[in-house]
Amino acid sequence: MKINPKQMEKMAKKMGMKMDEIEAEQVIIKTPDKDLVINNPSVSKVNMMGQETFQISGEVTEKSHKPYTENDVTMVMEQADCTREFAEAALEDTKGDIAEAILKLKE
């Protein structure tokens, strides 16, 4: 069952809630290890008894903060015959350059 946005707004007003639609092109939620990027979002700001909350829906993609992927780590581990920790450290140092990381670990 889908509720008409205007009906929802009337019900919210009766309960002391104020809802506003926010025009947005993109919403980014930053976490310690990745960003959640929401494109073409539908954003509603709800104010209820002085507390503001946001409801967001849209096309979600994740963007890692690391300059390398899991496959990169595996390749470096296999080629340099090293542990995960060494492979990740080398990839961090080389900003994700796989060949340079392997050469660095083979020295």
N, C-alpha and C positions, 0 to 999 in steps of 0.2 A: 504494500500500500504506500503510495507516494503522497506526501503532504504538500499542498500548495504553499509556496514561500510566503505569500501574503497572509494566509491563515496561520502559518507558523509565527509570523511576526505579531499578529493580533493576540495569539495565545501567550506569547512571551511577554508582551506589554501588560497583560492581565496579571502575570506572575511577578511583575516588577523587573523584568529583564528588558534590556535594550540591545537590539541586534543591528549591526551595520555591516554591509557588504564592503569589502575593500578591494579596489581594483589593483591587481598585482600581476606582474609578468612572470616572476619567479620567486620562490621561497627557498632559502638555503638554511639547513639546520646543521651546525658544525658540532661534531663529536670529536673526542681525542684522536681517533684513528681514521675517520672518514667524514665526508660531507654528504648529507641527504639533499639532493637537488630536486625540487618539485617545480616542473614546468607547467605553464598554462593552469595555474592554480585557481581554485575557487576558495576565497578566504572570507570568513565571517568573524567579526569581533563581537563577543557577547559580554555585556556588562550586567552583572547580577549582584546587587548589594555592594557595589563598589569594587568588586573583583572582576578584572578583565581576563577573559579566556579567548582563545582563537581556535577556530575549526578550519582545517585545511584539507583539501583533497585535490588531486591532480596526478600528473604523470611523474612518478618517482624514479630517480636513478641514484646510484651510489657512486661516489668518487673517492677513491682511496688517497690518503695523504702520502703514502709510500711511493717512491719513484720506481717501484718494481712490482712485478706480479709473483704469484706463487710458482708459476712455471719458470720464471727467471731464477728463483731460489733453487728449485730442483735442478735446473741445468747447471748452475754454478757448483752445487754440491757434487753432482756427478762428474763434471769435468775437472774440478780441482780436488776431488776426493777429500772433502772436508765436512764438518758438521754444519747443521742449519745455522747455528749462531754465527760461525765464521762467514758463511755465505751471505747472510743478511747484513752483517757488519760491513763486508766488502762492497756490497751493493749500495749501502747507505753512503759509504765513503766516496764511491764513484758515481753517485747520483743516478744509479740504475744502469750504468754501462756494463753489460754482461761480460764482454770481452776483457775489458780493463779489470773487472773484479776477478775473473779467472786468472789472468796474468799476475795480478797482485798476490793472490793466494798461492800460486805455484812458485813464487820467488823464494 
